[in-house]
């Protein structure tokens, strides 16, 4: 029986280097910090100078981080309610 060997494709590299500001922070990190302060994707896209689509994608990633569970999605306790007599 002949063994078939699969050739691994070469690892893709970025087309462009990651841009950092004067403090060394990436746009993603600056966006995450803005989201921590309560800003929305439209505000962040202007502040960080990224596209709105990218800001929305970063916002989705930021929401998935541990500790950023949105209160609006929490359900109230559905336990038994005692009636007063």
N, C-alpha and C positions, 0 to 999 in steps of 0.2 A: 504494500500500500504506500502510495506516495503521500508525503506530508505536504500540505499547502501552507506556505508561510505568507502571512500578510505583511506587507510593507507599511510601516507607520508613516503617515503623512508628516511632513515637517511642521513643527509648531508655528502657528501664525504669530506674527509680531504686529504690533500696532503700526498703523500707517503714519500716525502723528504722535509726537511725544506728549505726555500729560503736562498740561500747563499749570504752573503754580504761581501764586502771587508773591509779593515781596517778603511775606512772612513764611513762605514755604507751604502754604495750605492749598490743596486742590479745590476746584470749584465744587466738587461733591461734598467735601468737608465743610466748606463755607455754607453750602446750602443746608446741610444737616444742622449746623449751628443756628441758622436762621429759623429753621423749622422748630428747633427747641425753644426759641424765643416767641413762638406763636405766629409766625408769618405764614402766609399762604403761597402756593406755587407761583401765582402771577406776580406777587411782590418779589419773591426770591429770584425769578427769572430776570427781572430788571436790576436787582441789586447785584447779583453775581455775574450778570452778563452772559446768561445761557439762554437757550431757546425754551419756550413755554413747555414744549413736549418733553424736553430733558428734565425740566423742573418737576413736571408731573411724575415722571419715572422715578426721580430721586425721592419724591414725596412718598410714593408707594413703597419704595425700599426702606425709607425712614420709618414708616408706620409698622413695618414688619419686625423692626428691632425690638428686643425684649425691653420692657419698661415703657413702651409707648402705646399701650392699649388705650384705645379711645373710649371715654366714658359713655359717649352717646350710643355705643353698641352694646353696653352692658344691660342685661335684663334685670328688672326689679325682682326682689325675692318673691317667689310664687308660693311661699309657705302658707300654712293655715292661718286664717285671720279669726281671732276670737271675737265673738259678738258679745257686746255688753248687755247684761240683763237688767 
